[in-house]
Amino acid sequence: MIQRINRLRSFGFYRDFSGDAQSTVPIFKKRNLIYGWNYSGKTTISRLSQSLQFHDRPLAYPTGRFTILLSDATRVSEANRLTQILVRVFNRDYITANFQAGHTAPAVFIVGEENLTLQQRLNALQTAQQQLRERKQRYQCGATNCATAARVSSSASSNPSTISTPPPSPATPRTVSVSCRNWFTAQGRPTPNSPPPA
């Protein structure tokens, strides 16, 4: 069990904290309550505990130094974190790594680091799928009638006062497919064969 934090140097909020035997800071008991103002160092202490929980991960503060005294007189430091200490930390870092609010239902959360990774992968795949759909639609707009419609729209937009196109003959009406209309709308351009805005 952790008995005392002997030293914290350049560790988050703490520049040079000393909690040795001469300190007035009480030693830890079986249950401890740590409280204080915002930005007073509570999260830093939780990250110190995380460095013991995840001794194989880099420190939250790479240049930080610490010494912790255990109840069996063992000393643990940033250079010697292999001592098995039963620590579980639930703080802001844990929430960021393991929780994600669902977009459609605020009360639904995705829990677990692995599940969060899978959800992020799913989101990326859905975005890629939407991009492929849009590309397919643009390629479909490359058909003959769409290419003709695009040229007519471009000419009419660049010089609307001089462009006059004859109406299509009844035998061969010029139509624009739904996908092409969507493409023109997405480009912010008037759809050919559509009436001009009032």
ChimeraX commands (.cxc) that place a marker at each C-alpha (Angstrom):
marker #1 position 0.00,0.00,0.00 radius 0.5
marker #1 position 1.17,3.53,-0.72 radius 0.5
marker #1 position 2.22,5.24,2.50 radius 0.5
marker #1 position 3.69,8.54,1.41 radius 0.5
marker #1 position 4.67,10.58,-1.63 radius 0.5
marker #1 position 8.22,11.53,-0.73 radius 0.5
marker #1 position 9.11,13.72,-3.69 radius 0.5
marker #1 position 7.52,15.20,-6.81 radius 0.5
marker #1 position 9.74,17.25,-9.07 radius 0.5
marker #1 position 8.65,18.79,-12.39 radius 0.5
marker #1 position 5.62,16.53,-12.27 radius 0.5
marker #1 position 2.64,18.41,-13.64 radius 0.5
marker #1 position 1.44,20.97,-11.11 radius 0.5
marker #1 position 4.28,20.16,-8.68 radius 0.5
marker #1 position 7.64,21.83,-9.26 radius 0.5
marker #1 position 9.45,20.54,-6.19 radius 0.5
marker #1 position 7.22,18.91,-3.59 radius 0.5
marker #1 position 8.72,17.20,-0.57 radius 0.5
marker #1 position 6.57,14.92,1.58 radius 0.5
marker #1 position 9.22,13.16,3.62 radius 0.5
marker #1 position 9.07,12.43,7.35 radius 0.5
marker #1 position 9.67,16.09,8.20 radius 0.5
marker #1 position 6.61,17.15,6.18 radius 0.5
marker #1 position 3.30,18.04,7.77 radius 0.5
marker #1 position 1.44,16.10,5.07 radius 0.5
marker #1 position -0.16,13.04,6.75 radius 0.5
marker #1 position 0.65,9.56,5.54 radius 0.5
marker #1 position -1.93,7.65,3.51 radius 0.5
marker #1 position -4.40,5.40,5.28 radius 0.5
marker #1 position -6.62,2.63,3.90 radius 0.5
marker #1 position -9.09,5.27,2.69 radius 0.5
marker #1 position -8.08,8.78,1.74 radius 0.5
marker #1 position -9.96,11.84,0.52 radius 0.5
marker #1 position -8.02,14.32,-1.60 radius 0.5
marker #1 position -9.80,17.59,-2.32 radius 0.5
marker #1 position -8.88,21.08,-3.36 radius 0.5
marker #1 position -9.52,23.96,-5.73 radius 0.5
marker #1 position -9.40,23.54,-9.47 radius 0.5
marker #1 position -5.81,23.42,-10.77 radius 0.5
marker #1 position -4.47,22.65,-7.31 radius 0.5
marker #1 position -2.91,19.29,-8.32 radius 0.5
marker #1 position -5.62,16.63,-7.82 radius 0.5
marker #1 position -5.43,15.37,-11.41 radius 0.5
marker #1 position -1.64,15.35,-11.19 radius 0.5
marker #1 position -1.83,13.01,-8.20 radius 0.5
marker #1 position -4.21,10.74,-10.11 radius 0.5
marker #1 position -1.73,10.65,-13.00 radius 0.5
marker #1 position 1.00,9.75,-10.54 radius 0.5
marker #1 position -1.15,6.79,-9.48 radius 0.5
marker #1 position -1.70,5.89,-13.15 radius 0.5
marker #1 position 2.06,5.71,-13.62 radius 0.5
marker #1 position 2.01,2.89,-11.06 radius 0.5
marker #1 position -1.00,1.19,-12.62 radius 0.5
marker #1 position 0.50,1.29,-16.14 radius 0.5
marker #1 position 4.19,0.93,-15.37 radius 0.5
marker #1 position 4.92,-0.13,-18.97 radius 0.5
marker #1 position 3.57,3.14,-20.43 radius 0.5
marker #1 position 5.40,6.47,-20.69 radius 0.5
marker #1 position 4.88,8.93,-17.88 radius 0.5
marker #1 position 2.22,11.59,-18.31 radius 0.5
marker #1 position 5.02,14.09,-17.61 radius 0.5
marker #1 position 8.14,12.71,-19.34 radius 0.5
marker #1 position 10.56,14.99,-17.47 radius 0.5
marker #1 position 8.88,14.39,-14.12 radius 0.5
marker #1 position 10.59,12.73,-11.15 radius 0.5
marker #1 position 8.93,11.12,-8.16 radius 0.5
marker #1 position 9.62,8.92,-5.16 radius 0.5
marker #1 position 6.87,7.01,-3.35 radius 0.5
marker #1 position 7.24,5.14,-0.08 radius 0.5
marker #1 position 5.20,1.94,0.34 radius 0.5
marker #1 position 4.03,0.50,3.64 radius 0.5
marker #1 position 6.68,-2.25,3.44 radius 0.5
marker #1 position 9.42,0.46,3.19 radius 0.5
marker #1 position 9.90,-0.16,-0.56 radius 0.5
marker #1 position 10.63,2.97,-2.57 radius 0.5
marker #1 position 9.18,3.38,-6.04 radius 0.5
marker #1 position 10.41,6.01,-8.48 radius 0.5
marker #1 position 9.97,6.95,-12.13 radius 0.5
marker #1 position 12.99,4.75,-12.91 radius 0.5
marker #1 position 11.70,1.78,-10.86 radius 0.5
marker #1 position 7.99,1.22,-11.49 radius 0.5
marker #1 position 8.01,-2.56,-11.78 radius 0.5
marker #1 position 6.78,-3.13,-8.24 radius 0.5
marker #1 position 3.30,-4.64,-8.46 radius 0.5
marker #1 position 0.92,-2.22,-6.75 radius 0.5
marker #1 position -2.84,-2.71,-7.00 radius 0.5
marker #1 position -3.95,0.65,-8.38 radius 0.5
marker #1 position -7.02,1.52,-10.45 radius 0.5
marker #1 position -7.54,5.12,-11.52 radius 0.5
marker #1 position -10.75,6.65,-12.82 radius 0.5
marker #1 position -10.00,10.21,-13.94 radius 0.5
marker #1 position -10.36,12.49,-16.97 radius 0.5
marker #1 position -7.68,10.55,-18.87 radius 0.5
marker #1 position -9.55,7.27,-18.31 radius 0.5
marker #1 position -12.80,8.81,-19.57 radius 0.5
marker #1 position -11.08,10.17,-22.71 radius 0.5
marker #1 position -9.47,6.79,-23.46 radius 0.5
marker #1 position -12.49,4.60,-22.72 radius 0.5
marker #1 position -15.72,6.54,-23.21 radius 0.5
marker #1 position -17.32,8.13,-26.23 radius 0.5
marker #1 position -20.77,9.65,-26.28 radius 0.5
marker #1 position -23.08,8.29,-28.98 radius 0.5
marker #1 position -24.08,10.93,-31.52 radius 0.5
marker #1 position -27.75,9.98,-31.72 radius 0.5
marker #1 position -28.45,9.28,-28.05 radius 0.5
marker #1 position -26.58,11.37,-25.44 radius 0.5
marker #1 position -27.17,8.71,-22.75 radius 0.5
marker #1 position -25.40,5.98,-24.77 radius 0.5
marker #1 position -21.67,5.54,-24.31 radius 0.5
marker #1 position -19.12,3.29,-25.95 radius 0.5
marker #1 position -17.03,1.81,-23.16 radius 0.5
marker #1 position -13.57,0.27,-23.37 radius 0.5
marker #1 position -10.42,1.27,-25.19 radius 0.5
marker #1 position -10.75,-1.58,-27.73 radius 0.5
marker #1 position -14.41,-0.79,-28.43 radius 0.5
marker #1 position -13.59,2.90,-28.83 radius 0.5
marker #1 position -10.92,2.00,-31.40 radius 0.5
marker #1 position -13.43,-0.14,-33.29 radius 0.5
marker #1 position -16.00,2.67,-33.25 radius 0.5
marker #1 position -13.45,5.14,-34.59 radius 0.5
marker #1 position -12.58,2.64,-37.36 radius 0.5
marker #1 position -16.28,2.24,-38.18 radius 0.5
marker #1 position -16.70,6.03,-38.36 radius 0.5
marker #1 position -13.74,6.26,-40.75 radius 0.5
marker #1 position -15.18,3.50,-42.96 radius 0.5
marker #1 position -18.58,5.19,-43.05 radius 0.5
marker #1 position -16.94,8.46,-44.09 radius 0.5
marker #1 position -14.98,6.67,-46.82 radius 0.5
marker #1 position -18.18,4.95,-48.01 radius 0.5
marker #1 position -19.95,8.31,-48.29 radius 0.5
marker #1 position -17.03,9.74,-50.25 radius 0.5
marker #1 position -17.17,6.77,-52.66 radius 0.5
marker #1 position -20.89,7.34,-53.17 radius 0.5
marker #1 position -20.24,10.97,-54.03 radius 0.5
marker #1 position -17.47,10.00,-56.46 radius 0.5
marker #1 position -19.75,7.46,-58.11 radius 0.5
marker #1 position -22.40,10.13,-58.53 radius 0.5
marker #1 position -19.88,12.50,-60.11 radius 0.5
marker #1 position -18.74,9.76,-62.51 radius 0.5
marker #1 position -22.33,9.03,-63.43 radius 0.5
marker #1 position -22.64,12.72,-64.23 radius 0.5
marker #1 position -19.89,12.21,-66.79 radius 0.5
marker #1 position -22.43,10.60,-69.15 radius 0.5
marker #1 position -23.17,12.33,-72.45 radius 0.5
marker #1 position -26.29,14.18,-71.43 radius 0.5
marker #1 position -24.65,15.41,-68.23 radius 0.5
marker #1 position -21.55,16.59,-70.07 radius 0.5
marker #1 position -23.76,18.45,-72.54 radius 0.5
marker #1 position -25.80,19.89,-69.69 radius 0.5
marker #1 position -22.66,21.01,-67.87 radius 0.5
marker #1 position -21.35,22.80,-70.97 radius 0.5
marker #1 position -24.68,24.54,-71.49 radius 0.5
marker #1 position -24.86,25.54,-67.82 radius 0.5
marker #1 position -21.27,26.81,-67.85 radius 0.5
marker #1 position -21.83,28.87,-70.99 radius 0.5
marker #1 position -25.08,30.29,-69.70 radius 0.5
marker #1 position -23.51,31.21,-66.37 radius 0.5
marker #1 position -20.54,32.95,-67.97 radius 0.5
marker #1 position -22.57,35.04,-70.45 radius 0.5
marker #1 position -26.29,34.73,-69.81 radius 0.5
marker #1 position -27.28,37.67,-72.04 radius 0.5
marker #1 position -25.85,36.23,-75.27 radius 0.5
marker #1 position -26.43,32.50,-74.90 radius 0.5
marker #1 position -29.62,31.28,-76.43 radius 0.5
marker #1 position -30.18,27.57,-76.82 radius 0.5
marker #1 position -33.01,26.27,-78.97 radius 0.5
marker #1 position -35.57,24.15,-77.20 radius 0.5
marker #1 position -35.11,20.40,-77.66 radius 0.5
marker #1 position -37.17,18.76,-80.34 radius 0.5
marker #1 position -40.08,16.70,-79.12 radius 0.5
marker #1 position -38.56,13.60,-80.73 radius 0.5
marker #1 position -35.33,13.83,-78.73 radius 0.5
marker #1 position -35.98,15.68,-75.46 radius 0.5
marker #1 position -32.91,16.66,-73.49 radius 0.5
marker #1 position -33.27,15.42,-69.93 radius 0.5
marker #1 position -30.99,15.53,-66.95 radius 0.5
marker #1 position -30.90,12.50,-64.66 radius 0.5
marker #1 position -31.58,12.79,-60.94 radius 0.5
marker #1 position -27.93,12.12,-60.11 radius 0.5
marker #1 position -26.85,14.94,-62.43 radius 0.5
marker #1 position -29.37,17.31,-60.88 radius 0.5
marker #1 position -27.91,16.47,-57.47 radius 0.5
marker #1 position -24.42,17.16,-58.78 radius 0.5
marker #1 position -25.41,20.60,-60.10 radius 0.5
marker #1 position -27.15,21.39,-56.81 radius 0.5
marker #1 position -24.05,20.38,-54.81 radius 0.5
marker #1 position -21.92,22.64,-57.04 radius 0.5
marker #1 position -24.29,25.55,-56.48 radius 0.5
marker #1 position -24.99,25.78,-60.21 radius 0.5
marker #1 position -28.38,26.00,-61.92 radius 0.5
marker #1 position -29.61,22.70,-63.30 radius 0.5
marker #1 position -30.02,22.77,-67.10 radius 0.5
marker #1 position -33.66,22.67,-68.26 radius 0.5
marker #1 position -34.75,24.11,-64.93 radius 0.5
marker #1 position -36.51,27.48,-64.89 radius 0.5
marker #1 position -34.37,30.46,-63.85 radius 0.5
marker #1 position -34.88,31.74,-60.31 radius 0.5
marker #1 position -37.54,34.40,-59.97 radius 0.5
marker link #1:1,2 radius 0.2
marker link #1:2,3 radius 0.2
marker link #1:3,4 radius 0.2
marker link #1:4,5 radius 0.2
marker link #1:5,6 radius 0.2
marker link #1:6,7 radius 0.2
marker link #1:7,8 radius 0.2
marker link #1:8,9 radius 0.2
marker link #1:9,10 radius 0.2
marker link #1:10,11 radius 0.2
marker link #1:11,12 radius 0.2
marker link #1:12,13 radius 0.2
marker link #1:13,14 radius 0.2
marker link #1:14,15 radius 0.2
marker link #1:15,16 radius 0.2
marker link #1:16,17 radius 0.2
marker link #1:17,18 radius 0.2
marker link #1:18,19 radius 0.2
marker link #1:19,20 radius 0.2
marker link #1:20,21 radius 0.2
marker link #1:21,22 radius 0.2
marker link #1:22,23 radius 0.2
marker link #1:23,24 radius 0.2
marker link #1:24,25 radius 0.2
marker link #1:25,26 radius 0.2
marker link #1:26,27 radius 0.2
marker link #1:27,28 radius 0.2
marker link #1:28,29 radius 0.2
marker link #1:29,30 radius 0.2
marker link #1:30,31 radius 0.2
marker link #1:31,32 radius 0.2
marker link #1:32,33 radius 0.2
marker link #1:33,34 radius 0.2
marker link #1:34,35 radius 0.2
marker link #1:35,36 radius 0.2
marker link #1:36,37 radius 0.2
marker link #1:37,38 radius 0.2
marker link #1:38,39 radius 0.2
marker link #1:39,40 radius 0.2
marker link #1:40,41 radius 0.2
marker link #1:41,42 radius 0.2
marker link #1:42,43 radius 0.2
marker link #1:43,44 radius 0.2
marker link #1:44,45 radius 0.2
marker link #1:45,46 radius 0.2
marker link #1:46,47 radius 0.2
marker link #1:47,48 radius 0.2
marker link #1:48,49 radius 0.2
marker link #1:49,50 radius 0.2
marker link #1:50,51 radius 0.2
marker link #1:51,52 radius 0.2
marker link #1:52,53 radius 0.2
marker link #1:53,54 radius 0.2
marker link #1:54,55 radius 0.2
marker link #1:55,56 radius 0.2
marker link #1:56,57 radius 0.2
marker link #1:57,58 radius 0.2
marker link #1:58,59 radius 0.2
marker link #1:59,60 radius 0.2
marker link #1:60,61 radius 0.2
marker link #1:61,62 radius 0.2
marker link #1:62,63 radius 0.2
marker link #1:63,64 radius 0.2
marker link #1:64,65 radius 0.2
marker link #1:65,66 radius 0.2
marker link #1:66,67 radius 0.2
marker link #1:67,68 radius 0.2
marker link #1:68,69 radius 0.2
marker link #1:69,70 radius 0.2
marker link #1:70,71 radius 0.2
marker link #1:71,72 radius 0.2
marker link #1:72,73 radius 0.2
marker link #1:73,74 radius 0.2
marker link #1:74,75 radius 0.2
marker link #1:75,76 radius 0.2
marker link #1:76,77 radius 0.2
marker link #1:77,78 radius 0.2
marker link #1:78,79 radius 0.2
marker link #1:79,80 radius 0.2
marker link #1:80,81 radius 0.2
marker link #1:81,82 radius 0.2
marker link #1:82,83 radius 0.2
marker link #1:83,84 radius 0.2
marker link #1:84,85 radius 0.2
marker link #1:85,86 radius 0.2
marker link #1:86,87 radius 0.2
marker link #1:87,88 radius 0.2
marker link #1:88,89 radius 0.2
marker link #1:89,90 radius 0.2
marker link #1:90,91 radius 0.2
marker link #1:91,92 radius 0.2
marker link #1:92,93 radius 0.2
marker link #1:93,94 radius 0.2
marker link #1:94,95 radius 0.2
marker link #1:95,96 radius 0.2
marker link #1:96,97 radius 0.2
marker link #1:97,98 radius 0.2
marker link #1:98,99 radius 0.2
marker link #1:99,100 radius 0.2
marker link #1:100,101 radius 0.2
marker link #1:101,102 radius 0.2
marker link #1:102,103 radius 0.2
marker link #1:103,104 radius 0.2
marker link #1:104,105 radius 0.2
marker link #1:105,106 radius 0.2
marker link #1:106,107 radius 0.2
marker link #1:107,108 radius 0.2
marker link #1:108,109 radius 0.2
marker link #1:109,110 radius 0.2
marker link #1:110,111 radius 0.2
marker link #1:111,112 radius 0.2
marker link #1:112,113 radius 0.2
marker link #1:113,114 radius 0.2
marker link #1:114,115 radius 0.2
marker link #1:115,116 radius 0.2
marker link #1:116,117 radius 0.2
marker link #1:117,118 radius 0.2
marker link #1:118,119 radius 0.2
marker link #1:119,120 radius 0.2
marker link #1:120,121 radius 0.2
marker link #1:121,122 radius 0.2
marker link #1:122,123 radius 0.2
marker link #1:123,124 radius 0.2
marker link #1:124,125 radius 0.2
marker link #1:125,126 radius 0.2
marker link #1:126,127 radius 0.2
marker link #1:127,128 radius 0.2
marker link #1:128,129 radius 0.2
marker link #1:129,130 radius 0.2
marker link #1:130,131 radius 0.2
marker link #1:131,132 radius 0.2
marker link #1:132,133 radius 0.2
marker link #1:133,134 radius 0.2
marker link #1:134,135 radius 0.2
marker link #1:135,136 radius 0.2
marker link #1:136,137 radius 0.2
marker link #1:137,138 radius 0.2
marker link #1:138,139 radius 0.2
marker link #1:139,140 radius 0.2
marker link #1:140,141 radius 0.2
marker link #1:141,142 radius 0.2
marker link #1:142,143 radius 0.2
marker link #1:143,144 radius 0.2
marker link #1:144,145 radius 0.2
marker link #1:145,146 radius 0.2
marker link #1:146,147 radius 0.2
marker link #1:147,148 radius 0.2
marker link #1:148,149 radius 0.2
marker link #1:149,150 radius 0.2
marker link #1:150,151 radius 0.2
marker link #1:151,152 radius 0.2
marker link #1:152,153 radius 0.2
marker link #1:153,154 radius 0.2
marker link #1:154,155 radius 0.2
marker link #1:155,156 radius 0.2
marker link #1:156,157 radius 0.2
marker link #1:157,158 radius 0.2
marker link #1:158,159 radius 0.2
marker link #1:159,160 radius 0.2
marker link #1:160,161 radius 0.2
marker link #1:161,162 radius 0.2
marker link #1:162,163 radius 0.2
marker link #1:163,164 radius 0.2
marker link #1:164,165 radius 0.2
marker link #1:165,166 radius 0.2
marker link #1:166,167 radius 0.2
marker link #1:167,168 radius 0.2
marker link #1:168,169 radius 0.2
marker link #1:169,170 radius 0.2
marker link #1:170,171 radius 0.2
marker link #1:171,172 radius 0.2
marker link #1:172,173 radius 0.2
marker link #1:173,174 radius 0.2
marker link #1:174,175 radius 0.2
marker link #1:175,176 radius 0.2
marker link #1:176,177 radius 0.2
marker link #1:177,178 radius 0.2
marker link #1:178,179 radius 0.2
marker link #1:179,180 radius 0.2
marker link #1:180,181 radius 0.2
marker link #1:181,182 radius 0.2
marker link #1:182,183 radius 0.2
marker link #1:183,184 radius 0.2
marker link #1:184,185 radius 0.2
marker link #1:185,186 radius 0.2
marker link #1:186,187 radius 0.2
marker link #1:187,188 radius 0.2
marker link #1:188,189 radius 0.2
marker link #1:189,190 radius 0.2
marker link #1:190,191 radius 0.2
marker link #1:191,192 radius 0.2
marker link #1:192,193 radius 0.2
marker link #1:193,194 radius 0.2
marker link #1:194,195 radius 0.2
marker link #1:195,196 radius 0.2
marker link #1:196,197 radius 0.2
marker link #1:197,198 radius 0.2
view
